[in-house]
Amino acid sequence: MSKNKKRRTGDMPADNVDDAKDKVPAVDSGVTASAIAASYNDQIRPLLDAVDRLRHLKVTQEGIQLPTIVVVGDQSSVLESLAGISLPRGQGICTRVPLVLRLQDDPSATSPKLQLEYSNGHVVATSEDNVAVAINAATAEIAGSGKGISDAPITLVVKKRGVPDLTLIDLPGITRVPVQGQPEDIYDQIAKIIKEYITPKESIILNVLSATVDFPTCESIRMSQQVDRTGERTLAVVTKADKSPEGLLEKVTMDDVRIGLGYVCVRNRIGEETYDMARAA
């Protein structure tokens, strides 16, 4: 080092540079995507499967809480995008019972495998084309053919290539005014089911919000805040980001409603679009 050049605080003497280089750990060129996937299959996947088996045994009825992602709000399009399938839609309440959506990635699958599990071991195989009809039939068997709801869950297992390994619980949508065929206390019934699932501290609350609404007025946000005041286990997915009104960026950055796990803005498929077309848009 030149005598006329001052060394800054933190600079390393020249004679130590080579030694330091020798101590820097080399990047393992063997760490590839396939190695990461293998590590996931060896370590993470067994844990997810164990949680699913415990849930199947209904241990939560004995007071044992399991890690869970609970989806509340206007969620159908988000769940469809994750699973790549069409779920029941229409006017009024489409989800009348809790739907446990169990997604399992199967890289070797040549075609998707779907099955419904409900009512103490009742298992029904279905397909992507018929899954909405099968869910409606199972719902009618559990909650009746009218517009009532039930807290008895249906599990939909989806095994296909490319889906994320996730288990999510889709709950009935919130409605305050009963329509013809619904009990007068429909709101109280739905609120009870939602709070049962989002209250445990092991639950991650995934709020699905439309970009076109005022977040603080959303009923699902209000319920989340009642059980998670700091928002530390609440995540928000904002749909219709392509139709976002002026001020959406400000809404998600200011975070007036305390979404501790942050916001994810998405655009789901529109009309006759395929899921691949929507992802490429």
Contacts in CASP RR format, 6 or more apart in sequence:
PFRMAT RR
TARGET T0000
AUTHOR 0000-0000-0000
METHOD contacts of the structure
MODEL  1
MSKNKKRRTGDMPADNVDDAKDKVPAVDSGVTASAIAASYNDQIRPLLDA
VDRLRHLKVTQEGIQLPTIVVVGDQSSVLESLAGISLPRGQGICTRVPLV
LRLQDDPSATSPKLQLEYSNGHVVATSEDNVAVAINAATAEIAGSGKGIS
DAPITLVVKKRGVPDLTLIDLPGITRVPVQGQPEDIYDQIAKIIKEYITP
KESIILNVLSATVDFPTCESIRMSQQVDRTGERTLAVVTKADKSPEGLLE
KVTMDDVRIGLGYVCVRNRIGEETYDMARAA
1 7 0 8 1.000
1 13 0 8 1.000
1 14 0 8 1.000
7 13 0 8 1.000
12 20 0 8 1.000
44 165 0 8 1.000
45 165 0 8 1.000
48 165 0 8 1.000
48 167 0 8 1.000
51 66 0 8 1.000
51 67 0 8 1.000
51 167 0 8 1.000
52 102 0 8 1.000
52 167 0 8 1.000
54 64 0 8 1.000
54 66 0 8 1.000
55 66 0 8 1.000
55 100 0 8 1.000
55 167 0 8 1.000
56 117 0 8 1.000
56 155 0 8 1.000
59 66 0 8 1.000
60 66 0 8 1.000
65 200 0 8 1.000
65 201 0 8 1.000
65 202 0 8 1.000
65 203 0 8 1.000
66 202 0 8 1.000
67 202 0 8 1.000
67 203 0 8 1.000
67 204 0 8 1.000
68 167 0 8 1.000
68 169 0 8 1.000
68 197 0 8 1.000
68 200 0 8 1.000
68 202 0 8 1.000
68 203 0 8 1.000
68 204 0 8 1.000
69 166 0 8 1.000
69 167 0 8 1.000
69 168 0 8 1.000
69 169 0 8 1.000
69 203 0 8 1.000
69 204 0 8 1.000
69 206 0 8 1.000
70 168 0 8 1.000
70 169 0 8 1.000
70 171 0 8 1.000
70 197 0 8 1.000
70 198 0 8 1.000
70 203 0 8 1.000
70 204 0 8 1.000
70 205 0 8 1.000
70 206 0 8 1.000
71 78 0 8 1.000
71 79 0 8 1.000
71 168 0 8 1.000
71 169 0 8 1.000
71 170 0 8 1.000
71 171 0 8 1.000
71 206 0 8 1.000
71 208 0 8 1.000
72 171 0 8 1.000
72 173 0 8 1.000
72 174 0 8 1.000
72 194 0 8 1.000
72 198 0 8 1.000
72 205 0 8 1.000
72 206 0 8 1.000
72 207 0 8 1.000
72 208 0 8 1.000
72 220 0 8 1.000
72 223 0 8 1.000
72 224 0 8 1.000
73 173 0 8 1.000
73 174 0 8 1.000
73 207 0 8 1.000
73 208 0 8 1.000
73 209 0 8 1.000
73 218 0 8 1.000
73 220 0 8 1.000
74 208 0 8 1.000
74 209 0 8 1.000
74 210 0 8 1.000
74 239 0 8 1.000
75 170 0 8 1.000
75 206 0 8 1.000
75 208 0 8 1.000
76 87 0 8 1.000
76 88 0 8 1.000
76 89 0 8 1.000
76 94 0 8 1.000
76 95 0 8 1.000
77 239 0 8 1.000
77 268 0 8 1.000
77 269 0 8 1.000
78 208 0 8 1.000
78 237 0 8 1.000
78 239 0 8 1.000
78 266 0 8 1.000
78 268 0 8 1.000
79 87 0 8 1.000
79 101 0 8 1.000
79 168 0 8 1.000
79 170 0 8 1.000
80 86 0 8 1.000
80 87 0 8 1.000
80 268 0 8 1.000
80 269 0 8 1.000
80 275 0 8 1.000
81 266 0 8 1.000
81 268 0 8 1.000
81 269 0 8 1.000
81 275 0 8 1.000
81 278 0 8 1.000
82 101 0 8 1.000
82 103 0 8 1.000
82 163 0 8 1.000
82 164 0 8 1.000
82 166 0 8 1.000
82 168 0 8 1.000
83 101 0 8 1.000
83 103 0 8 1.000
83 158 0 8 1.000
83 163 0 8 1.000
84 128 0 8 1.000
84 163 0 8 1.000
84 275 0 8 1.000
85 112 0 8 1.000
85 114 0 8 1.000
85 128 0 8 1.000
85 131 0 8 1.000
85 158 0 8 1.000
86 128 0 8 1.000
86 131 0 8 1.000
86 132 0 8 1.000
87 94 0 8 1.000
87 95 0 8 1.000
87 99 0 8 1.000
87 131 0 8 1.000
87 132 0 8 1.000
87 135 0 8 1.000
87 170 0 8 1.000
88 94 0 8 1.000
88 95 0 8 1.000
88 132 0 8 1.000
88 135 0 8 1.000
88 136 0 8 1.000
88 139 0 8 1.000
89 132 0 8 1.000
92 147 0 8 1.000
92 175 0 8 1.000
92 179 0 8 1.000
93 147 0 8 1.000
93 148 0 8 1.000
93 149 0 8 1.000
93 172 0 8 1.000
93 173 0 8 1.000
93 175 0 8 1.000
93 182 0 8 1.000
93 190 0 8 1.000
95 170 0 8 1.000
95 171 0 8 1.000
95 172 0 8 1.000
95 173 0 8 1.000
96 139 0 8 1.000
96 143 0 8 1.000
96 147 0 8 1.000
96 148 0 8 1.000
96 149 0 8 1.000
96 150 0 8 1.000
96 172 0 8 1.000
97 139 0 8 1.000
97 142 0 8 1.000
97 143 0 8 1.000
97 149 0 8 1.000
97 150 0 8 1.000
97 151 0 8 1.000
97 152 0 8 1.000
97 153 0 8 1.000
97 154 0 8 1.000
97 172 0 8 1.000
98 151 0 8 1.000
98 152 0 8 1.000
98 153 0 8 1.000
98 154 0 8 1.000
98 169 0 8 1.000
98 170 0 8 1.000
98 171 0 8 1.000
98 172 0 8 1.000
98 193 0 8 1.000
98 197 0 8 1.000
99 135 0 8 1.000
99 153 0 8 1.000
99 154 0 8 1.000
99 155 0 8 1.000
99 156 0 8 1.000
99 169 0 8 1.000
99 170 0 8 1.000
99 171 0 8 1.000
100 153 0 8 1.000
100 154 0 8 1.000
100 155 0 8 1.000
100 156 0 8 1.000
100 167 0 8 1.000
100 168 0 8 1.000
100 169 0 8 1.000
100 170 0 8 1.000
101 156 0 8 1.000
101 158 0 8 1.000
101 166 0 8 1.000
101 167 0 8 1.000
101 168 0 8 1.000
101 169 0 8 1.000
101 170 0 8 1.000
102 155 0 8 1.000
102 156 0 8 1.000
102 157 0 8 1.000
102 158 0 8 1.000
102 167 0 8 1.000
103 158 0 8 1.000
103 163 0 8 1.000
103 164 0 8 1.000
103 165 0 8 1.000
103 166 0 8 1.000
103 167 0 8 1.000
103 168 0 8 1.000
104 157 0 8 1.000
104 158 0 8 1.000
104 159 0 8 1.000
104 163 0 8 1.000
104 165 0 8 1.000
105 160 0 8 1.000
105 161 0 8 1.000
105 162 0 8 1.000
105 163 0 8 1.000
105 164 0 8 1.000
105 165 0 8 1.000
106 113 0 8 1.000
106 159 0 8 1.000
106 160 0 8 1.000
106 161 0 8 1.000
107 161 0 8 1.000
107 162 0 8 1.000
108 161 0 8 1.000
109 159 0 8 1.000
109 160 0 8 1.000
109 161 0 8 1.000
111 160 0 8 1.000
112 127 0 8 1.000
112 128 0 8 1.000
112 158 0 8 1.000
112 159 0 8 1.000
112 160 0 8 1.000
113 125 0 8 1.000
113 157 0 8 1.000
113 158 0 8 1.000
113 159 0 8 1.000
113 160 0 8 1.000
114 125 0 8 1.000
114 126 0 8 1.000
114 127 0 8 1.000
114 128 0 8 1.000
114 131 0 8 1.000
114 156 0 8 1.000
114 157 0 8 1.000
114 158 0 8 1.000
114 159 0 8 1.000
115 123 0 8 1.000
115 124 0 8 1.000
115 125 0 8 1.000
115 126 0 8 1.000
115 156 0 8 1.000
115 157 0 8 1.000
116 122 0 8 1.000
116 123 0 8 1.000
116 124 0 8 1.000
116 126 0 8 1.000
116 134 0 8 1.000
116 135 0 8 1.000
116 138 0 8 1.000
116 154 0 8 1.000
116 155 0 8 1.000
116 156 0 8 1.000
116 157 0 8 1.000
117 123 0 8 1.000
117 154 0 8 1.000
117 155 0 8 1.000
117 157 0 8 1.000
118 138 0 8 1.000
118 141 0 8 1.000
118 142 0 8 1.000
118 152 0 8 1.000
118 153 0 8 1.000
118 154 0 8 1.000
118 155 0 8 1.000
119 138 0 8 1.000
119 141 0 8 1.000
119 142 0 8 1.000
119 152 0 8 1.000
122 138 0 8 1.000
124 134 0 8 1.000
124 138 0 8 1.000
126 134 0 8 1.000
131 156 0 8 1.000
135 154 0 8 1.000
135 156 0 8 1.000
138 154 0 8 1.000
139 154 0 8 1.000
140 146 0 8 1.000
142 150 0 8 1.000
142 152 0 8 1.000
142 154 0 8 1.000
143 149 0 8 1.000
143 150 0 8 1.000
143 152 0 8 1.000
144 150 0 8 1.000
146 181 0 8 1.000
147 179 0 8 1.000
147 180 0 8 1.000
147 181 0 8 1.000
147 182 0 8 1.000
148 181 0 8 1.000
148 182 0 8 1.000
148 183 0 8 1.000
148 186 0 8 1.000
149 172 0 8 1.000
149 186 0 8 1.000
149 189 0 8 1.000
149 190 0 8 1.000
149 193 0 8 1.000
151 192 0 8 1.000
151 193 0 8 1.000
151 196 0 8 1.000
153 169 0 8 1.000
168 206 0 8 1.000
169 197 0 8 1.000
171 190 0 8 1.000
171 193 0 8 1.000
171 194 0 8 1.000
171 197 0 8 1.000
172 190 0 8 1.000
172 193 0 8 1.000
172 194 0 8 1.000
173 190 0 8 1.000
174 187 0 8 1.000
174 190 0 8 1.000
174 191 0 8 1.000
174 194 0 8 1.000
174 219 0 8 1.000
174 220 0 8 1.000
174 223 0 8 1.000
175 182 0 8 1.000
175 186 0 8 1.000
175 187 0 8 1.000
175 190 0 8 1.000
176 187 0 8 1.000
176 219 0 8 1.000
178 184 0 8 1.000
178 186 0 8 1.000
178 187 0 8 1.000
183 189 0 8 1.000
191 223 0 8 1.000
194 220 0 8 1.000
194 223 0 8 1.000
195 223 0 8 1.000
195 226 0 8 1.000
195 227 0 8 1.000
197 203 0 8 1.000
198 205 0 8 1.000
198 223 0 8 1.000
198 224 0 8 1.000
198 227 0 8 1.000
198 228 0 8 1.000
199 227 0 8 1.000
201 233 0 8 1.000
203 233 0 8 1.000
204 233 0 8 1.000
204 234 0 8 1.000
204 235 0 8 1.000
204 261 0 8 1.000
205 224 0 8 1.000
205 227 0 8 1.000
205 228 0 8 1.000
205 233 0 8 1.000
205 234 0 8 1.000
205 235 0 8 1.000
206 235 0 8 1.000
206 236 0 8 1.000
206 237 0 8 1.000
207 218 0 8 1.000
207 220 0 8 1.000
207 221 0 8 1.000
207 224 0 8 1.000
207 234 0 8 1.000
207 235 0 8 1.000
207 236 0 8 1.000
207 237 0 8 1.000
207 259 0 8 1.000
208 220 0 8 1.000
208 236 0 8 1.000
208 237 0 8 1.000
208 239 0 8 1.000
209 215 0 8 1.000
209 218 0 8 1.000
209 220 0 8 1.000
209 221 0 8 1.000
209 236 0 8 1.000
209 237 0 8 1.000
209 238 0 8 1.000
209 239 0 8 1.000
210 238 0 8 1.000
210 239 0 8 1.000
210 240 0 8 1.000
211 238 0 8 1.000
211 239 0 8 1.000
211 240 0 8 1.000
211 241 0 8 1.000
211 243 0 8 1.000
211 244 0 8 1.000
211 245 0 8 1.000
211 248 0 8 1.000
211 265 0 8 1.000
212 240 0 8 1.000
212 243 0 8 1.000
212 244 0 8 1.000
212 245 0 8 1.000
215 221 0 8 1.000
215 236 0 8 1.000
215 251 0 8 1.000
215 256 0 8 1.000
215 257 0 8 1.000
216 256 0 8 1.000
216 257 0 8 1.000
218 257 0 8 1.000
221 257 0 8 1.000
224 231 0 8 1.000
224 234 0 8 1.000
225 231 0 8 1.000
225 257 0 8 1.000
225 258 0 8 1.000
228 234 0 8 1.000
229 258 0 8 1.000
230 258 0 8 1.000
230 260 0 8 1.000
231 258 0 8 1.000
231 259 0 8 1.000
231 260 0 8 1.000
231 261 0 8 1.000
232 260 0 8 1.000
232 261 0 8 1.000
233 260 0 8 1.000
233 261 0 8 1.000
234 258 0 8 1.000
234 259 0 8 1.000
234 260 0 8 1.000
234 261 0 8 1.000
235 259 0 8 1.000
235 260 0 8 1.000
235 261 0 8 1.000
235 262 0 8 1.000
235 263 0 8 1.000
235 264 0 8 1.000
236 252 0 8 1.000
236 257 0 8 1.000
236 259 0 8 1.000
236 261 0 8 1.000
236 262 0 8 1.000
236 263 0 8 1.000
236 264 0 8 1.000
237 263 0 8 1.000
237 264 0 8 1.000
237 265 0 8 1.000
237 266 0 8 1.000
238 244 0 8 1.000
238 248 0 8 1.000
238 252 0 8 1.000
238 263 0 8 1.000
238 264 0 8 1.000
238 265 0 8 1.000
238 266 0 8 1.000
239 266 0 8 1.000
239 267 0 8 1.000
239 268 0 8 1.000
240 267 0 8 1.000
240 268 0 8 1.000
241 248 0 8 1.000
241 265 0 8 1.000
241 266 0 8 1.000
241 267 0 8 1.000
242 267 0 8 1.000
242 281 0 8 1.000
244 265 0 8 1.000
248 265 0 8 1.000
252 262 0 8 1.000
252 263 0 8 1.000
252 265 0 8 1.000
255 262 0 8 1.000
255 263 0 8 1.000
267 278 0 8 1.000
267 281 0 8 1.000
268 278 0 8 1.000
269 275 0 8 1.000
269 277 0 8 1.000
269 278 0 8 1.000
270 278 0 8 1.000
273 281 0 8 1.000
END
